[in-house]
Every structure is written in C-alpha cells, then in structure tokens.
Amino acid sequence: MVIPRREELQEEDKQCPLDQTDLSVNNLTVNAEFFLLGFKNGQHSTILLFCLLLAVYCGTICGNLLIITLVSTSKSLHTPMYFFISQLSISDILLASDIVPDTLHILLNNGGTTTFTGCITQFYFFCVCEIFECFLLTVMSYDRYVAICNPLHYNSTMTSDRCVVLAAMCWVLSLSITLMYCITISMLTFCGPNIIDHFFCDFVPLLENSCSGTYTIELEVFIMCFPILFIPLAVIVSSYINIIATILRFQSNVNRQKAFSTCSAHLFVVSIFFSTLLSVYLFPKGEQTLNVSKILSLLYTILTPLVNPIIYSLRNKDIKNSVQEIIRFVLGYNDILPSR
C-alpha cells in the first residue's frame, strides 16, 4: 500500500478546502450516496453471472449450515478441529450474506445506489469476517501443530474451554479492529460524485472517493497489516514447517498419509485465502488490473465461503459418517442399517 507524501496531502486539502465549523460541510459525509457500478457485461453475461452467484450463495448457506449442524449434534465431531471449522462456517455465512445479496441487486439494475451508512455497514461486516478468518486460520494451524508435533499434550493443551476462549478472542479482535477502521473512515469527507467501480464497498474505492486527506487511515492500515496479516501468516508458515518436519520423521507410511490428510485441507484453504487477499491489497493497482482485482475479490468474498465446507468435508470420514447417522435418524433406519 502506498502512503502519500505530506506535500500531496496539503495539495489535496487546497483543492477541497473544508471548514469544520460549517454544518453543511460536515453533513457531506453523512448525506453522501455511493453508486456501485458492479460488472460491465452484456445482458446475457449479466444473467449468467446472476444465476451463477445465486447458485453459489445457496450452496454456501446450505453447505455451511450443514457443517454447523453436524458439529453441534454429532458427538464424534465435538473436537477442537471441528469446533474451529464450525466457527469458520459462521464467518462464511456472514460474509456471503453481507456481499452476495447486494451484488445480485447491482447485477439486476446495472448498478446500485447505497447510503454512506449502508456502505460503512457492509464494509464493517466484510472486514470483521476477513480479519476473523486470518486469526482463526492461525489458531487452526496451531491446533494442527499441537496435534501432530505434541500429541501426548494435545488433550491438556486444546481443552474445550481454551478453544472457546481462542475463538472468542478472534471475534473480539476482529470486531474491535474493524470498528477502529470504520470510525476513521467516517471522519473522511465525501464531496461527490461518489462512484465505486466495484461490486461492494471496499477499502480502496472508499479512499479514492474521499476529497479529504487519507494519510492517517492509510498509515493506520499499513501498521495494522503486521498483526492482522504478516504475523498470522508467519505463525502459519512456521507451524507447517514444524508439522512437515515431524511427519517426515514418521516411520509408518500409513501414519504419514493420515497426518498429511488432516493438514492438507487446512493448508489448501490458507493458500487460497492469503494468496488472493495479498494479491488484491498489496499489488499495485491500475486501469489494466481493475477487472483482475474484481475477479480476485470474487474469489475470497463469494467463492471461498462455498469452497471451505467442501474442502473440509470432501475426504473427511468423520463428516461422512455423521451425515449417514443423520440420514438414518431422519428416515428411521436406525434399527435397519448397521451403525458404524
């Protein structure tokens, strides 16, 4: 992220002089409206994209609700790993519900208008989910590290109370950090016309539409990137280096395959999430990369919440057995079909 020089900020302030005592100027931000352009496609492409996003949204809600239901009802899934997966599913449902309905409305109307309050609200829940996932994936990597590298101390280390505390800390930190961002953004002034060439209210388009200096918030975000992105990523990488080193020392091939299978799903989710997130927010922007940025944003805001439950349950025997138990219970086949 590029932080503007002080001289540039002074030049911006000259172009849009503001009198803080003038109530009409102070109301510019409160009464501001934003027009989201969405995707510039033809009619047939728009209909196809609308149907695709609607199907993805329905699959996301159903898949993540299934994970939450299974973890809540099946005793065999009352473990730290599945508890954290259920927390990830809650975050994915919140993220998809925050982004997809408005995106569908924008597609149907070739754009959409939202108020400043609505834009900030969408941005708030979006940031909460993304920051929470950063922290939660870090906690999940630590859980896998303890399970594989220190299996004898796993039950005493990852107790149910400690798991609840770790998940609660992830939620509290994400809510608090995002609130700080939104308060700083609300202090900016938007003189209009506020046109956002995106399908949701993201951080960069909001700053581009501001007619006041953005040095403070960009410096704030740059500093907070370390505890939000780089430190969690460093913890995850170091955890998996130790995990892989430990697995390679296993003498049994069966134990190696079992250990790799328990970590491969989480590692795949981490790779998709952090690679797309870093690509959007750290790589330089330009007119030629605008469409690419939208596609990458689609990946981590809409597609990832759908893929997460699929990845965690596709080759997971515990999830499959729990689904079979629920099917037997619903159909009344408990006395007919043998239990596992």
C-alpha positions in Angstrom: 0.0 0.0 0.0 1.4 3.4 -1.0 1.3 6.1 1.6 1.0 9.6 0.1 3.6 12.3 1.0 2.7 15.2 3.2 3.0 17.6 0.3 0.4 15.6 -1.7 -2.0 15.8 1.2 -1.6 19.5 1.5 -2.3 19.9 -2.2 -5.5 17.8 -1.8 -6.6 20.0 1.1 -6.1 23.1 -1.1 -8.3 21.6 -3.8 -11.1 20.9 -1.4 -10.9 23.4 1.5 -13.1 22.4 4.4 -14.5 24.5 7.2 -15.1 22.2 10.2 -17.5 24.6 11.8 -19.8 24.7 8.8 -22.6 22.2 9.4 -23.4 21.9 5.7 -19.9 20.7 5.0 -20.0 18.3 8.0 -23.1 16.8 6.6 -21.4 16.0 3.2 -20.3 12.6 4.5 -23.5 11.8 6.4 -25.7 12.5 3.4 -23.4 11.0 0.9 -24.6 8.4 -1.5 -22.4 5.9 -3.4 -23.2 4.4 -6.8 -21.6 0.9 -7.3 -21.0 0.0 -10.9 -20.6 -3.7 -10.4 -19.7 -5.6 -13.5 -19.7 -4.1 -17.0 -21.1 -7.0 -19.0 -23.7 -7.6 -21.7 -27.2 -8.7 -20.9 -26.6 -12.4 -21.5 -23.4 -12.3 -19.4 -25.2 -10.5 -16.6 -28.0 -13.1 -16.5 -25.4 -15.9 -16.5 -23.4 -14.3 -13.7 -26.6 -13.6 -11.7 -27.7 -17.3 -11.9 -24.1 -18.4 -11.0 -23.8 -16.2 -8.0 -27.3 -17.1 -6.8 -26.4 -20.8 -7.0 -23.1 -20.2 -5.2 -24.9 -18.3 -2.5 -27.5 -21.0 -2.0 -24.7 -23.7 -1.9 -22.7 -21.6 0.6 -25.6 -21.2 3.0 -26.6 -24.9 2.8 -23.1 -26.2 3.0 -22.0 -24.1 6.0 -25.3 -24.7 7.8 -24.8 -28.4 7.3 -21.3 -28.2 8.9 -22.6 -26.2 11.9 -25.5 -28.6 12.4 -23.2 -31.7 12.2 -20.7 -30.3 14.6 -23.4 -29.3 17.0 -25.3 -32.6 17.0 -22.7 -35.3 16.4 -20.7 -36.3 19.5 -17.9 -37.7 17.3 -17.3 -34.1 16.0 -17.0 -32.5 19.4 -13.3 -31.9 18.9 -11.2 -28.7 18.7 -10.6 -29.0 15.0 -14.4 -29.3 14.1 -15.3 -26.6 16.6 -13.0 -24.2 14.7 -14.4 -25.4 11.4 -17.9 -24.5 12.6 -16.7 -21.1 13.6 -15.3 -20.6 10.1 -18.7 -21.7 8.7 -20.4 -19.0 10.8 -18.0 -16.4 9.4 -18.5 -17.7 5.8 -22.3 -17.4 6.1 -22.0 -13.8 7.5 -19.6 -12.8 4.7 -21.7 -14.3 1.9 -24.9 -12.7 3.3 -23.1 -9.3 3.5 -21.8 -9.3 -0.1 -23.9 -11.5 -2.4 -27.5 -10.1 -2.0 -26.3 -6.6 -2.8 -24.2 -7.9 -5.7 -27.3 -9.6 -7.1 -29.3 -6.4 -6.8 -26.5 -4.5 -8.6 -26.4 -7.0 -11.4 -30.2 -6.8 -12.0 -30.2 -3.0 -12.0 -26.9 -2.4 -13.9 -25.6 -0.7 -10.8 -26.9 0.3 -7.4 -27.0 3.2 -5.0 -26.3 2.9 -1.3 -26.1 5.4 1.5 -22.9 6.2 3.5 -24.3 4.3 6.5 -25.2 1.3 4.3 -21.7 1.4 2.7 -19.9 1.6 6.0 -22.1 -1.2 7.5 -21.3 -3.5 4.6 -17.6 -2.6 4.9 -17.7 -3.3 8.6 -19.1 -6.8 8.4 -16.8 -7.6 5.4 -13.7 -6.6 7.4 -14.9 -8.4 10.5 -15.2 -11.7 8.6 -11.8 -11.3 6.7 -9.9 -10.4 9.9 -11.6 -13.1 11.9 -10.6 -15.7 9.2 -7.0 -14.5 9.4 -6.9 -15.1 13.1 -8.9 -18.3 13.0 -6.7 -19.9 10.4 -3.8 -19.1 12.6 -5.4 -20.8 15.6 -6.3 -23.8 13.4 -2.7 -24.1 12.3 -1.6 -24.1 15.9 -4.2 -26.8 16.7 -2.7 -29.0 14.0 0.8 -28.2 15.2 0.0 -29.4 18.7 -2.0 -32.5 17.4 0.9 -33.7 15.3 4.1 -32.4 17.0 2.9 -32.8 20.6 0.2 -35.4 20.5 0.7 -36.5 24.2 -0.1 -33.0 25.4 -2.9 -32.3 22.9 -5.9 -33.0 25.2 -4.4 -31.0 28.0 -3.5 -28.1 25.7 -6.5 -27.8 23.5 -9.2 -28.1 26.1 -12.8 -27.1 25.3 -12.6 -24.0 27.5 -9.4 -22.9 25.8 -10.9 -23.4 22.3 -13.9 -21.2 23.3 -11.5 -18.5 24.6 -9.4 -18.6 21.4 -12.4 -18.3 19.2 -13.9 -15.5 21.3 -10.6 -13.7 21.1 -10.6 -13.9 17.3 -14.1 -12.4 17.2 -13.4 -9.7 19.7 -10.2 -8.6 18.0 -11.8 -8.6 14.6 -14.8 -6.6 15.8 -12.5 -4.1 17.6 -10.0 -3.5 14.8 -12.7 -3.1 12.2 -14.6 -0.6 14.4 -11.4 1.4 14.6 -11.2 1.4 10.8 -14.8 2.5 10.4 -14.5 5.3 12.9 -11.5 6.7 11.0 -13.3 6.3 7.6 -16.4 8.1 9.0 -14.1 11.1 9.7 -13.4 11.5 5.9 -15.4 13.8 3.7 -17.0 12.7 0.5 -17.9 15.6 -1.8 -19.2 13.5 -4.7 -19.9 12.2 -7.2 -19.2 9.0 -5.3 -18.9 6.3 -8.0 -17.4 3.0 -6.9 -16.2 0.8 -9.7 -16.7 -2.4 -7.7 -19.4 -4.7 -6.6 -19.2 -3.9 -2.9 -17.9 -1.1 -0.6 -14.2 -2.0 -0.3 -11.5 -0.1 1.4 -9.6 1.3 -1.6 -12.6 2.6 -3.6 -13.8 4.4 -0.5 -10.5 6.2 -0.1 -10.4 7.1 -3.8 -13.8 8.8 -3.4 -12.7 10.9 -0.4 -11.9 14.6 -1.0 -10.1 14.9 2.3 -6.6 13.7 3.3 -6.3 9.9 3.7 -2.8 9.8 5.1 -3.9 8.9 8.7 -6.1 5.9 7.7 -3.6 4.6 5.2 -0.8 4.8 7.8 -3.2 3.1 10.3 -3.9 0.3 7.9 -0.3 -0.1 7.0 0.7 -0.5 10.6 -2.2 -2.9 11.4 -1.2 -5.1 8.4 1.5 -6.6 10.6 -0.7 -8.0 13.4 -3.5 -8.9 11.0 -1.7 -10.4 8.0 2.0 -10.8 8.4 2.3 -12.2 11.9 -0.6 -14.7 11.4 1.0 -15.8 8.1 4.4 -16.2 9.8 2.8 -18.3 12.6 1.1 -20.5 10.0 4.2 -21.0 7.9 6.4 -21.8 10.9 3.7 -24.2 12.2 3.6 -26.1 9.0 7.3 -26.2 8.6 7.4 -28.0 12.0 4.5 -30.2 11.1 6.0 -31.3 7.8 9.4 -32.0 9.5 7.6 -34.1 12.1 5.6 -36.0 9.6 8.7 -36.9 7.5 10.2 -38.5 10.6 7.3 -40.9 10.9 8.4 -44.4 10.1 5.0 -45.7 9.0 3.7 -44.6 5.6 0.1 -45.1 6.9 0.7 -42.6 9.7 2.3 -40.2 7.2 -0.7 -40.3 4.9 -3.1 -39.9 7.8 -1.2 -36.8 9.1 -0.9 -35.2 5.7 -4.6 -35.7 5.0 -5.6 -33.9 8.2 -3.5 -30.9 7.3 -3.9 -30.8 3.5 -7.4 -29.3 3.7 -6.5 -26.5 6.1 -3.3 -25.8 4.1 -5.3 -25.5 0.9 -7.8 -23.1 2.4 -4.9 -21.0 3.8 -3.2 -20.9 0.4 -6.4 -19.7 -1.4 -7.3 -17.1 1.3 -4.0 -15.4 1.8 -2.8 -15.5 -1.8 -6.0 -13.7 -3.1 -6.1 -11.3 -0.2 -2.4 -10.3 -0.6 -2.9 -10.0 -4.4 -5.8 -7.5 -4.1 -4.4 -5.3 -1.3 -0.6 -5.4 -1.8 -0.1 -5.5 -5.5 -0.1 -2.1 -7.4 -3.4 -1.0 -8.8 -4.0 0.3 -12.3 -6.7 0.5 -15.0 -5.4 -2.7 -16.6 -5.7 -4.6 -13.3 -9.2 -3.4 -12.3 -11.1 -6.4 -13.7 -8.4 -8.7 -12.3 -8.9 -7.1 -8.9 -12.7 -7.7 -9.1 -12.2 -11.4 -10.1 -9.8 -11.9 -7.1 -12.3 -10.2 -4.9 -15.0 -12.6 -6.1 -12.7 -15.5 -5.0 -12.2 -14.5 -1.4 -15.6 -12.9 -0.8 -18.0 -15.3 -2.7 -16.2 -18.4 -3.8 -14.1 -19.2 -0.8 -17.2 -19.4 1.6 -18.6 -22.1 -0.8 -15.3 -24.0 -1.1 -14.4 -24.1 2.6 -17.1 -26.6 3.7 -16.5 -28.7 0.5 -12.7 -28.9 1.2 -13.2 -29.8 4.8 -15.8 -32.5 4.2 -15.0 -33.9 0.8 -12.5 -36.5 2.1 -13.4 -36.4 5.7 -14.7 -39.7 7.0 -16.0 -38.2 10.3 -18.2 -35.8 8.4 -19.5 -38.5 6.0 -20.3 -40.8 9.0 -22.1 -38.0 10.8 -24.2 -37.3 7.6 -25.1 -41.0 7.4 -26.2 -41.0 11.0 -28.4 -38.0 10.5 -29.9 -39.7 7.3 -30.6 -42.9 9.3 -32.2 -40.9 12.1 -34.4 -38.9 9.8 -35.5 -41.9 7.7 -35.9 -44.1 10.8 -33.4 -46.6 9.6 -31.5 -46.9 12.9 -32.8 -50.4 13.5 -32.3 -51.5 9.9 -29.0 -50.1 8.8 -25.9 -51.1 10.9 -24.2 -48.3 12.7 -20.6 -47.5 12.1 
